[in-house]
Amino acid sequence: MRLVKEISNPDCKITIFAWNNRYLIKLEQGFLEQTFKVEQWEISGDEDLDRIIDAEFVQQALIRFQEMGQAFYEARERSGL
């Protein structure tokens, strides 16, 4: 797996990897992570990734992080942990 780039963001860590003819867009916040896979042949280069990872994409990911955290919290509560 090759590190392509890291994108600076104050709310989550964004890292792009190249692996197995795909780009992996990985977003991390605390103990949660989201990974998106993009076939390398679907885009013309690394610059296209910058256009994909726009402010709206990141904002939607941050909302999903909140939902994921809430779902995990509720699951732990139901399990008695």
CORURBEL-V470344 format. One record per residue. N is the residue number from 1. OMEGA is omega in radians with two decimals (NA if undefined). BURIAL is I if it has 9 or more other C-alpha atoms within 8 Angstrom, else O. Layout:
# CORURBEL-V470344
n: [N	N]
omega: [OMEGA	OMEGA]
burial: [BURIAL	BURIAL]
This chain:
# CORURBEL-V470344
n: [1	2	3	4	5	6	7	8	9	10	11	12	13	14	15	16	17	18	19	20	21	22	23	24	25	26	27	28	29	30	31	32	33	34	35	36	37	38	39	40	41	42	43	44	45	46	47	48	49	50	51	52	53	54	55	56	57	58	59	60	61	62	63	64	65	66	67	68	69	70	71	72	73	74	75	76	77	78	79	80	81]
omega: [-3.10	3.05	3.12	3.14	2.98	-3.14	-3.12	3.07	-3.09	-3.03	3.12	3.10	3.13	-3.11	3.08	3.12	2.95	-3.11	3.00	3.14	3.10	2.89	3.04	3.08	-3.05	3.08	-3.12	3.04	-3.10	-3.11	-3.12	3.08	3.06	3.12	3.10	-3.14	3.13	3.08	-3.10	-3.13	-3.13	-3.12	-3.05	3.13	-3.10	-3.12	3.11	3.12	3.11	3.12	3.10	-3.06	3.13	-3.08	-3.14	3.09	-3.13	3.14	3.11	3.09	3.12	3.07	3.11	3.08	3.10	3.14	3.12	3.12	3.12	3.13	3.13	3.10	-3.13	3.10	3.09	3.11	3.14	-3.10	3.13	3.13	NA]
burial: [O	O	O	O	O	O	O	O	O	O	O	I	I	I	I	I	I	I	I	O	O	I	I	I	I	I	I	I	I	O	O	I	I	O	O	O	O	I	I	I	O	O	O	O	O	O	O	I	I	O	O	O	I	O	O	O	I	I	O	O	I	I	O	O	I	O	O	I	I	O	O	O	O	O	O	I	O	O	O	O	O]
